[in-house]
Amino acid sequence: MSYPLFACGGQAAETASAGSFPDNREEEVMEDRFQMIGQYLMIRMPEEVDHHQAVILSEKADRYILKEKVDHIVFDFEDTRFMDSSGIGIIMGRYRKIACFGGQVYAIHADSRIQRIIGISGLKKVLHIIEEDGHEQ
């Protein structure tokens, strides 16, 4: 089964294959990282966000965006200790999809290392960082 992936601005549509994961056990584990809370998609980022994890997270997030009524995305970095440029790509890609419809992208539980990566990469322009007290940084 294929799911069409939309794009704004007349960009060509892509498809994600439901069977594109290396094995089904990995997909089941990854499913636990996604939760709908109202119209917010909460994504619990893994301990290490690298290229391999990024592909799986992106595909799964895109499926949720298409199947559920997702208005905003919250990336939870509580477990994350390492993130390379692939993690930046996950966030930017989902931002592009959500922003087309007026949605916002948020980060919670971002420690100083993750906040530094967010700042250096320029993600701070599109990613709202929510502090422990609930206020936006």
Sine and cosine of phi, psi and omega as CSV:
sin_phi,cos_phi,sin_psi,cos_psi,sin_omega,cos_omega
0.00,0.00,0.66,-0.75,0.02,-1.00
-0.89,-0.45,0.52,-0.86,0.03,-1.00
-0.89,-0.46,0.82,-0.58,0.04,-1.00
-0.95,0.33,0.67,-0.74,0.08,-1.00
-0.96,-0.26,0.80,-0.60,-0.06,-1.00
-1.00,0.07,0.25,-0.97,0.07,-1.00
-0.54,-0.84,0.49,-0.87,0.03,-1.00
-1.00,0.04,0.24,-0.97,0.14,-0.99
0.92,0.38,0.46,0.89,0.06,-1.00
0.96,0.29,0.25,0.97,0.03,-1.00
-0.93,0.36,0.47,-0.88,-0.02,-1.00
-0.89,0.46,0.59,-0.81,0.06,-1.00
-0.98,0.19,0.50,-0.87,0.06,-1.00
-0.90,-0.44,0.13,-0.99,0.13,-0.99
-0.77,-0.64,0.54,-0.84,0.09,-1.00
-0.89,-0.45,0.77,-0.64,-0.03,-1.00
-0.99,0.10,0.68,-0.73,0.01,-1.00
-0.91,0.41,-0.40,0.91,-0.03,-1.00
-0.98,-0.21,0.42,0.91,-0.09,-1.00
-1.00,0.07,0.01,1.00,0.05,-1.00
-0.99,0.17,0.54,-0.84,0.02,-1.00
-0.83,0.56,-0.66,0.75,0.12,-0.99
-0.45,-0.89,0.35,-0.94,-0.10,-0.99
-0.93,0.37,-0.45,0.89,0.01,-1.00
-0.89,0.46,-0.64,0.77,0.01,-1.00
-0.90,0.44,-0.62,0.78,0.03,-1.00
-0.91,0.42,-0.64,0.77,0.02,-1.00
-0.90,0.43,-0.68,0.74,0.04,-1.00
-0.90,0.44,-0.68,0.74,-0.03,-1.00
-0.91,0.41,-0.51,0.86,0.00,-1.00
-0.84,0.54,-0.57,0.82,0.01,-1.00
-0.90,0.43,-0.28,0.96,-0.04,-1.00
-1.00,0.08,-0.08,1.00,-0.07,-1.00
-0.88,-0.48,0.70,-0.72,0.00,-1.00
-0.51,-0.86,0.73,-0.69,0.11,-0.99
-1.00,-0.01,0.79,-0.62,0.08,-1.00
-0.81,-0.58,0.99,-0.16,-0.14,-0.99
0.90,0.45,-0.83,-0.56,0.04,-1.00
-0.98,-0.21,0.29,0.96,0.05,-1.00
-0.98,-0.20,0.74,-0.67,0.14,-0.99
-0.99,-0.13,0.89,-0.45,0.04,-1.00
-1.00,-0.09,0.81,-0.59,0.03,-1.00
-0.88,-0.48,0.92,-0.40,0.07,-1.00
-0.99,0.12,0.93,-0.37,-0.04,-1.00
-0.96,0.29,0.59,-0.81,-0.02,-1.00
-0.95,0.31,0.12,-0.99,-0.01,-1.00
-0.87,0.50,-0.66,0.75,0.04,-1.00
-0.85,-0.53,0.87,-0.50,0.03,-1.00
-0.97,-0.23,0.98,-0.17,0.00,-1.00
-0.83,-0.55,-0.12,-0.99,-0.07,-1.00
-0.84,0.55,-0.73,0.69,-0.03,-1.00
-0.85,0.52,-0.76,0.65,0.01,-1.00
-0.90,0.43,-0.61,0.79,-0.06,-1.00
-0.88,0.48,-0.67,0.74,0.00,-1.00
-0.87,0.49,-0.73,0.68,-0.03,-1.00
-0.92,0.40,-0.73,0.68,0.00,-1.00
-0.87,0.49,-0.70,0.72,-0.03,-1.00
-0.89,0.46,-0.73,0.69,0.00,-1.00
-0.88,0.47,-0.70,0.71,-0.03,-1.00
-0.92,0.40,-0.68,0.73,0.02,-1.00
-0.88,0.47,-0.68,0.74,0.01,-1.00
-0.89,0.46,-0.60,0.80,0.06,-1.00
-0.90,0.45,-0.68,0.73,0.04,-1.00
-0.89,0.46,-0.69,0.73,-0.01,-1.00
-0.85,0.52,-0.62,0.78,-0.01,-1.00
-0.98,0.22,-0.61,0.79,-0.12,-0.99
-1.00,0.02,-0.53,0.85,-0.08,-1.00
-0.95,-0.30,0.21,-0.98,0.08,-1.00
-1.00,0.03,0.99,0.11,-0.03,-1.00
-0.99,-0.11,0.89,-0.45,0.07,-1.00
-0.99,-0.16,-0.53,0.85,-0.06,-1.00
-0.62,-0.79,0.39,-0.92,0.03,-1.00
-0.83,-0.56,0.70,-0.72,0.06,-1.00
-0.89,-0.45,0.87,-0.50,0.08,-1.00
-1.00,-0.10,0.87,-0.50,0.00,-1.00
-0.99,-0.17,0.92,-0.40,-0.06,-1.00
-0.99,-0.15,0.32,0.95,-0.08,-1.00
-0.82,0.57,-0.65,0.76,-0.04,-1.00
-1.00,-0.01,-0.14,0.99,-0.17,-0.99
-0.99,0.15,0.80,-0.60,0.03,-1.00
-0.90,-0.44,-0.33,0.94,-0.01,-1.00
-0.60,-0.80,0.70,-0.71,0.08,-1.00
-0.56,-0.83,0.82,-0.58,0.07,-1.00
-0.98,-0.18,-0.22,-0.98,-0.06,-1.00
-0.89,0.46,-0.37,0.93,0.06,-1.00
-0.89,0.46,-0.59,0.81,0.04,-1.00
-0.91,0.42,-0.62,0.79,0.07,-1.00
-0.89,0.47,-0.65,0.76,0.03,-1.00
-0.89,0.45,-0.63,0.78,0.05,-1.00
-0.85,0.53,-0.77,0.64,-0.06,-1.00
-0.90,0.43,-0.74,0.67,-0.02,-1.00
-0.89,0.46,-0.68,0.73,0.00,-1.00
-0.88,0.47,-0.69,0.72,0.01,-1.00
-0.94,0.33,-0.59,0.81,0.06,-1.00
-0.86,0.51,-0.71,0.70,-0.02,-1.00
-0.86,0.51,-0.63,0.77,-0.01,-1.00
-0.95,0.33,-0.69,0.72,-0.05,-1.00
-0.96,0.28,-0.62,0.78,-0.06,-1.00
-0.89,0.45,-0.46,0.89,0.03,-1.00
-0.83,0.56,-0.49,0.87,-0.08,-1.00
-0.92,-0.39,0.32,0.95,0.05,-1.00
0.99,0.11,0.18,0.98,-0.02,-1.00
-0.98,0.19,0.27,-0.96,0.00,-1.00
-0.85,-0.53,0.36,-0.93,0.04,-1.00
-0.84,-0.54,0.73,-0.68,-0.08,-1.00
-0.82,-0.57,0.40,-0.92,0.12,-0.99
-0.80,-0.60,0.69,-0.72,0.10,-0.99
-0.80,-0.60,0.39,-0.92,0.02,-1.00
0.84,0.55,0.56,0.83,0.02,-1.00
-1.00,0.08,0.91,-0.41,0.02,-1.00
-0.97,0.26,-0.02,-1.00,-0.10,-1.00
-0.88,0.47,-0.58,0.81,0.03,-1.00
-0.91,0.42,-0.72,0.70,0.00,-1.00
-0.92,0.39,-0.65,0.76,0.03,-1.00
-0.89,0.45,-0.58,0.81,0.03,-1.00
-0.91,0.42,-0.70,0.71,0.04,-1.00
-0.88,0.48,-0.67,0.74,0.02,-1.00
-0.88,0.48,-0.69,0.72,-0.01,-1.00
-0.92,0.39,-0.75,0.67,-0.04,-1.00
-0.90,0.44,-0.62,0.79,-0.07,-1.00
-0.97,0.24,-0.25,0.97,-0.06,-1.00
1.00,0.03,0.05,1.00,0.00,-1.00
-0.89,0.45,-0.36,0.93,-0.04,-1.00
-0.87,0.50,-0.36,0.93,0.03,-1.00
-0.94,0.33,-0.43,0.90,-0.06,-1.00
-0.87,-0.50,-0.28,0.96,-0.07,-1.00
-0.96,-0.29,0.85,-0.53,0.02,-1.00
-1.00,0.02,0.87,-0.49,0.00,-1.00
-1.00,-0.04,0.84,-0.54,-0.01,-1.00
-0.98,-0.20,0.82,-0.57,-0.01,-1.00
-0.98,0.22,0.20,-0.98,-0.01,-1.00
-0.84,0.54,-0.52,0.85,-0.01,-1.00
-0.99,0.13,0.03,1.00,0.05,-1.00
1.00,-0.05,-0.09,1.00,0.00,-1.00
-1.00,0.00,0.50,-0.86,0.04,-1.00
-0.98,0.19,0.65,-0.76,0.00,-1.00
-0.97,0.23,0.00,0.00,0.00,0.00
